[in-house]
């Protein structure tokens, strides 16, 4: 209907995942998914943990890095591929991928932080070969097809929660948590560090807060404004501070104006705890909602235990 058409246009301004999630809501009564399930073998190899953002001004998806490894924690195989994906044709079979070749670009890595304002793309951190976690920061100018090196973050990290916030006229990037290699224990662990990056000043600031979402990585993060208030929402994820790993089913809201965290939805129906899920904001039925899809909900205590992957979609009303 007309509401779904308006919502789809607004959603396309956010991200491809947002559009796909809204398609699910709109088409659910037909019991079908719509989309291209695979690409020709001579174009783009299968991969995971690549960074991807949608530019509303270019109406393109931009994707960087990732890995083709079947066991990334013991055999990294990071990539430095950089793609522009044209999704303007409503026929999903017409999606086209183009390789971008700027004069310089970040080194091969997976699990990067990636965010955009529509004209520029920021890439931060990630994990390369061996124990090479990064803290470097880059900005890609879409129109100029060029990367510029920015001030590095305070900590090396990957698989962190990284998001662009227009923040009522003061554009800022936020980064929460993430994974790193702890040389003392010899294991990959998580952080609960919280930072803001001032785009105009090219500077990082540590944010001190109480009652935060704790140590975690591989979760989702979104920005949205509700009743005139700017919020960040950290959605689920996991921690490697325990063995077996602990998976989270919680949602945390950070009020940017007051600088306070609050756990939302405690004691209510919620999805199974998970990590590695897709997360986006869906403008639907006159309300911004948070949608998640997929992820992994189990990691056994031994390598022979099954790893369970999800194919469910949930929508959280703020």
QUITA-V513887 format. One line per field, one symbol per residue. burial: b if it has 24 or more other ideal C-beta (glycine too) atoms within 12 Angstrom, else e. A space follows every 10 residues. Layout:
burial->???
This chain:
burial->eeebeebbeb bbbbbbbbbb bbbbbbeeee eeeeeeeeee eeebeebbbb bbbbbbebeb bbbbbbbeee ebbeebbbbb bbbbbebeee eeeebebeeb ebeebbbbbb bbbbbbbbeb bbbbbbbbee eebbbbbbbb ebeeeebeeb eebbbbbbbb bbbbbbbeee bbbbbbbbbb beeeeeebbb bbbbbbbebe eeebeebebe ebbbbbbbbb bbbbbeeeeb bbbbbbbbbb beeebbbbbb bbbbebeeee bbbbeeeeee bebbbbbbbb bbbbeeebbb bbbbbbbebe eeeeeeeeeb eebbbbeb
